[in-house]
Amino acid sequence: MNLNLKKIEILTLLATFSLGLGATAQQGGFLEDFVEIKADGHHFYMFKYAISAGEFYDFLKFWNDTSTQKLSDEAANLPALVNKEDAERYLEHISDTYLTHFRLPTETEWELAAKGTSAPKRAKKPRCVECTKPNGNGLYGMLGNVWEWTSTPEPEGDERYFIIKGGDYQEHPKSLSPKTRFAVSKDMEDMSIGFRPVANAQDFETTLHINRANTIVKVLLPNKDITIYEHDMQVEEFNMGYGDTPPESFPISVDEDNHKIIFCCMQNFEFEQDGTMKIERILHIGLPFDFDPSQLSLAKELEQLVKQLMETQNE
């Protein structure tokens, strides 16, 4: 591989985002279960289902925080019933896993997502998280299964009590609507209260871009050590930050005639000169990788995804 090297003095340091390849590979299935909600000036993504007891159990087991025996399939598919602190611990965990900030919805967001939902018939016990018909937004179990936590305090400014929404299976269906609400202590554990993740649109769409870009990389260049992150890329042994004034080909270009993807990277390094530590950036121009000619459209899509990430970082 031939490298053309050019030195440029660094004026600012580049941030590096790190994510294990295993976590990247797992993103697809989880992220596919979010739906976009865009209404009344709000734009966010919400998980289709309440988090299940099985998902919450796996989280506890990951942190060695459970002595409970493994759940049956039926129990694992029921909503997880937790206090607000435990719901937020779970959301922090998946935020770290997928590098996107997941949180509880506000009461307004929850109502927008539940708009048009019809309550199911009254039941004797909770249903599984996907055992009701989805509403017009594609969300399951928004009314009449378990209550759900929101991040809205009641009264405003009081961090002890928070609004829960949706009602549970014990409520009469005629009493339930997207406006149904109740204020409870954040430590409440003897009610049927579950939760579902929400993410701001820009954060979530950035994660979708990264996930799609890494999926394409593994198809185009399956034997190469290349990973796309939010702020940079790792291409073999080189770290490639998204610079402010890159050359025309940066950070990626596609040579359609020769069927090559060409990466241009930046790598910081420190050295001592006249007793002073300096930091410089080396530009490695032209890191070419061959791809199958039949996959040109994927190569062009990857080019656009990476350039969109660069533009987002430099806005």
C-alpha positions as CSV (number, residue, x, y, z in Angstrom):
1,M,0.0,0.0,0.0
2,N,1.5,3.3,-1.0
3,L,1.1,6.3,1.2
4,N,1.5,10.0,0.4
5,L,2.3,11.8,3.6
6,K,1.7,15.5,4.4
7,K,2.3,17.2,7.7
8,I,0.0,19.9,9.1
9,E,0.3,21.6,12.4
10,I,-2.7,20.8,14.7
11,L,-4.7,23.6,16.0
12,T,-7.3,21.6,17.8
13,L,-7.4,18.0,19.1
14,L,-9.7,15.5,17.5
15,A,-12.1,13.5,19.7
16,T,-12.2,9.8,19.4
17,F,-15.2,7.7,20.0
18,S,-14.7,4.0,20.8
19,L,-17.2,1.2,20.4
20,G,-16.5,-2.5,20.4
21,L,-17.3,-4.4,17.2
22,G,-19.6,-6.7,19.1
23,A,-21.8,-3.9,20.2
24,T,-21.9,-2.4,16.7
25,A,-23.0,-5.8,15.2
26,Q,-25.8,-6.0,17.7
27,Q,-27.4,-2.7,17.0
28,G,-29.5,-3.6,14.0
29,G,-32.3,-5.7,15.7
30,F,-32.7,-3.4,18.7
31,L,-32.8,-0.2,16.6
32,E,-35.3,-1.6,14.2
33,D,-37.8,-1.7,17.0
34,F,-38.1,2.1,17.3
35,V,-40.7,4.2,15.5
36,E,-40.4,7.8,14.5
37,I,-42.8,10.3,16.2
38,K,-43.0,13.7,14.6
39,A,-45.9,15.9,15.8
40,D,-46.6,19.4,17.2
41,G,-43.0,20.5,17.1
42,H,-41.7,17.3,18.7
43,H,-39.4,14.9,16.9
44,F,-38.2,11.7,18.7
45,Y,-38.0,7.9,18.4
46,M,-39.8,5.6,20.8
47,F,-39.4,1.9,21.4
48,K,-42.4,-0.2,20.0
49,Y,-42.8,-2.1,23.2
50,A,-42.5,-1.7,26.9
51,I,-39.2,-3.2,28.0
52,S,-39.8,-6.9,28.8
53,A,-38.9,-8.7,32.0
54,G,-36.5,-10.8,30.0
55,E,-34.7,-7.8,28.7
56,F,-34.4,-6.3,32.1
57,Y,-33.3,-9.6,33.6
58,D,-30.5,-9.8,31.0
59,F,-29.4,-6.3,32.0
60,L,-29.3,-7.3,35.7
61,K,-27.4,-10.5,34.8
62,F,-24.8,-8.5,32.8
63,W,-24.1,-6.5,35.9
64,N,-24.2,-9.6,38.2
65,D,-27.1,-7.9,40.0
66,T,-29.5,-10.7,40.2
67,S,-29.9,-14.0,42.1
68,T,-33.3,-14.7,40.4
69,Q,-33.7,-17.9,38.6
70,K,-34.0,-17.7,34.8
71,L,-37.5,-16.6,33.7
72,S,-39.9,-18.8,31.8
73,D,-40.6,-17.8,28.3
74,E,-44.0,-16.5,29.3
75,A,-42.7,-14.5,32.2
76,A,-39.8,-13.1,30.2
77,N,-42.3,-11.6,27.6
78,L,-44.3,-9.7,30.2
79,P,-43.4,-6.0,30.8
80,A,-40.7,-5.4,33.4
81,L,-42.2,-3.8,36.5
82,V,-39.7,-1.4,38.1
83,N,-39.3,1.8,40.0
84,K,-38.1,4.9,38.2
85,E,-34.4,4.6,39.3
86,D,-34.1,1.0,38.0
87,A,-35.7,2.1,34.7
88,E,-33.1,4.9,34.4
89,R,-30.3,2.4,35.2
90,Y,-31.4,0.3,32.3
91,L,-31.6,3.3,30.0
92,E,-28.1,4.3,31.0
93,H,-26.9,0.8,30.2
94,I,-28.4,0.7,26.6
95,S,-27.1,4.3,26.1
96,D,-23.6,3.1,26.7
97,T,-24.1,0.0,24.6
98,Y,-25.5,1.8,21.5
99,L,-23.8,5.2,22.0
100,T,-27.1,7.0,21.8
101,H,-28.8,8.9,24.7
102,F,-31.9,6.9,25.6
103,R,-34.3,8.3,28.2
104,L,-37.8,8.2,29.5
105,P,-40.4,10.2,27.5
106,T,-41.9,13.4,28.8
107,E,-45.7,13.3,29.5
108,T,-46.3,15.3,26.3
109,E,-44.1,13.0,24.2
110,W,-45.9,9.9,25.6
111,E,-49.3,11.4,24.8
112,L,-48.3,12.3,21.2
113,A,-47.1,8.7,20.8
114,A,-50.3,7.2,22.2
115,K,-52.6,9.4,20.2
116,G,-55.4,7.4,18.7
117,T,-54.8,4.3,20.8
118,S,-57.8,2.2,21.8
119,A,-57.7,0.4,25.2
120,P,-57.9,-3.4,24.9
121,K,-60.5,-5.5,26.7
122,R,-60.1,-5.8,30.5
123,A,-57.8,-8.6,31.5
124,K,-57.0,-10.6,34.7
125,K,-53.3,-10.2,34.3
126,P,-50.7,-8.2,32.2
127,R,-50.3,-9.3,28.6
128,C,-47.0,-9.8,26.9
129,V,-45.3,-6.7,25.5
130,E,-46.4,-7.5,21.9
131,C,-49.8,-9.1,22.6
132,T,-52.0,-6.1,21.8
133,K,-52.6,-4.5,18.4
134,P,-50.3,-1.7,17.6
135,N,-51.7,1.9,17.4
136,G,-51.4,4.1,14.4
137,N,-47.8,4.9,15.3
138,G,-46.9,1.2,15.5
139,L,-46.6,1.1,19.3
140,Y,-47.8,-1.8,21.3
141,G,-49.5,-1.8,24.7
142,M,-49.8,1.9,25.3
143,L,-53.1,1.6,27.1
144,G,-54.5,-0.9,29.6
145,N,-51.6,-3.2,30.1
146,V,-49.1,-1.6,32.6
147,W,-48.6,2.0,33.6
148,E,-45.4,3.6,32.1
149,W,-42.9,6.0,33.7
150,T,-42.4,9.5,32.2
151,S,-39.7,12.0,33.1
152,T,-42.3,14.7,34.0
153,P,-42.4,15.6,37.8
154,E,-45.7,16.4,39.5
155,P,-45.9,19.0,40.8
156,E,-43.3,20.7,38.5
157,G,-39.9,21.0,40.2
158,D,-40.7,18.2,42.7
159,E,-38.2,15.4,42.1
160,R,-40.0,12.9,44.4
161,Y,-43.2,12.3,42.3
162,F,-43.5,11.6,38.6
163,I,-46.3,11.1,36.1
164,I,-47.1,7.6,35.0
165,K,-49.3,7.1,31.9
166,G,-51.5,4.5,30.2
167,G,-53.3,2.7,33.0
168,D,-52.9,-1.0,33.7
169,Y,-54.9,-4.2,33.0
170,Q,-57.0,-3.6,36.2
171,E,-58.5,-0.4,35.0
172,H,-61.8,-0.3,33.2
173,P,-61.1,0.3,29.4
174,K,-63.6,3.1,29.2
175,S,-61.6,5.1,31.8
176,L,-58.4,4.9,29.7
177,S,-57.2,7.4,27.1
178,P,-53.8,8.9,26.2
179,K,-54.6,11.6,28.7
180,T,-54.9,9.1,31.6
181,R,-52.3,10.0,34.2
182,F,-51.3,9.5,37.8
183,A,-48.5,10.8,40.0
184,V,-46.5,8.4,42.1
185,S,-43.3,8.3,44.1
186,K,-40.3,7.6,42.0
187,D,-39.6,4.7,44.5
188,M,-43.0,3.1,43.9
189,E,-42.7,-0.7,43.4
190,D,-46.2,-2.1,44.3
191,M,-47.9,-0.9,41.2
192,S,-47.8,-2.3,37.7
193,I,-45.4,0.3,36.2
194,G,-43.1,-0.4,33.2
195,F,-41.2,1.8,30.8
196,R,-40.0,2.2,27.2
197,P,-37.0,4.1,25.8
198,V,-37.1,7.3,23.9
199,A,-34.3,9.1,22.0
200,N,-34.0,12.5,20.4
201,A,-34.3,12.4,16.6
202,Q,-30.9,13.8,15.8
203,D,-29.0,11.4,18.2
204,F,-31.0,8.4,17.0
205,E,-30.6,9.2,13.3
206,T,-26.8,9.6,13.8
207,T,-26.7,6.1,15.4
208,L,-28.7,4.7,12.5
209,H,-26.1,6.2,10.0
210,I,-23.2,4.7,11.9
211,N,-24.9,1.3,12.1
212,R,-25.7,1.3,8.4
213,A,-22.2,2.5,7.5
214,N,-20.6,-0.3,9.5
215,T,-23.0,-2.9,8.0
216,I,-21.9,-1.8,4.5
217,V,-18.2,-1.9,5.4
218,K,-18.6,-5.5,6.5
219,V,-20.2,-6.4,3.2
220,L,-17.8,-4.5,1.0
221,L,-14.6,-5.2,2.9
222,P,-15.2,-8.2,5.0
223,N,-11.6,-9.0,5.8
224,K,-10.5,-5.5,6.6
225,D,-10.3,-3.9,10.1
226,I,-12.4,-0.8,9.4
227,T,-14.9,0.7,11.8
228,I,-17.0,3.9,11.5
229,Y,-17.6,5.9,14.6
230,E,-19.4,9.2,15.2
231,H,-16.3,11.4,15.3
232,D,-13.8,9.3,13.4
233,M,-12.9,6.1,11.7
234,Q,-10.5,3.3,12.4
235,V,-8.9,2.1,9.1
236,E,-6.4,-0.7,9.8
237,E,-3.8,0.9,12.1
238,F,-4.8,4.4,11.3
239,N,-7.2,6.7,13.2
240,M,-9.1,9.1,10.9
241,G,-10.6,12.1,12.5
242,Y,-13.2,14.2,10.7
243,G,-11.2,17.4,10.2
244,D,-12.5,21.0,9.6
245,T,-10.5,21.7,6.4
246,P,-10.0,18.4,4.7
247,P,-8.7,17.8,1.2
248,E,-11.3,17.2,-1.5
249,S,-11.2,13.4,-1.1
250,F,-11.6,13.4,2.7
251,P,-12.7,11.4,4.5
252,I,-13.7,8.9,1.8
253,S,-14.1,8.7,-1.9
254,V,-15.1,6.0,-4.5
255,D,-13.0,5.4,-7.6
256,E,-15.8,4.1,-9.8
257,D,-13.5,3.2,-12.8
258,N,-11.1,1.1,-10.8
259,H,-13.6,-0.1,-8.1
260,K,-11.7,1.2,-5.1
261,I,-12.7,2.9,-1.9
262,I,-10.1,5.4,-1.0
263,F,-9.8,6.6,2.6
264,C,-7.9,9.7,3.7
265,C,-7.0,9.8,7.4
266,M,-5.6,11.9,10.1
267,Q,-3.5,10.7,13.0
268,N,-2.3,12.7,15.9
269,F,1.1,12.2,17.4
270,E,3.3,14.0,19.9
271,F,7.0,14.8,19.6
272,E,9.6,16.9,21.4
273,Q,11.3,19.8,19.7
274,D,13.7,22.2,21.5
275,G,12.4,20.9,24.8
276,T,8.8,21.5,24.0
277,M,6.1,18.9,23.4
278,K,4.3,19.5,20.1
279,I,1.3,17.8,18.5
280,E,1.1,17.3,14.8
281,R,-1.4,15.7,12.4
282,I,-0.2,13.5,9.6
283,L,-2.5,13.1,6.6
284,H,-2.3,9.7,5.0
285,I,-3.7,10.4,1.5
286,G,-4.9,7.5,-0.5
287,L,-5.6,4.3,1.4
288,P,-7.2,2.2,-1.4
289,F,-9.3,-0.9,-0.9
290,D,-10.7,-3.0,-3.8
291,F,-14.4,-3.8,-3.8
292,D,-16.6,-6.0,-6.0
293,P,-17.8,-4.0,-9.1
294,S,-21.3,-5.4,-8.5
295,Q,-21.4,-3.5,-5.2
296,L,-20.8,0.0,-6.5
297,S,-24.1,1.3,-5.2
298,L,-23.2,0.2,-1.7
299,A,-19.8,1.9,-2.0
300,K,-21.5,5.1,-3.0
301,E,-23.9,4.9,-0.1
302,L,-21.0,4.4,2.3
303,E,-19.3,7.5,0.8
304,Q,-22.4,9.6,1.4
305,L,-23.0,8.2,5.0
306,V,-19.5,9.0,6.1
307,K,-19.5,12.5,4.5
308,Q,-22.8,13.2,6.3
309,L,-21.2,12.3,9.6
310,M,-18.3,14.6,8.8
311,E,-20.7,17.5,8.0
312,T,-22.7,16.9,11.2
313,Q,-19.5,17.1,13.3
314,N,-18.3,20.3,11.6
315,E,-21.6,22.2,11.8
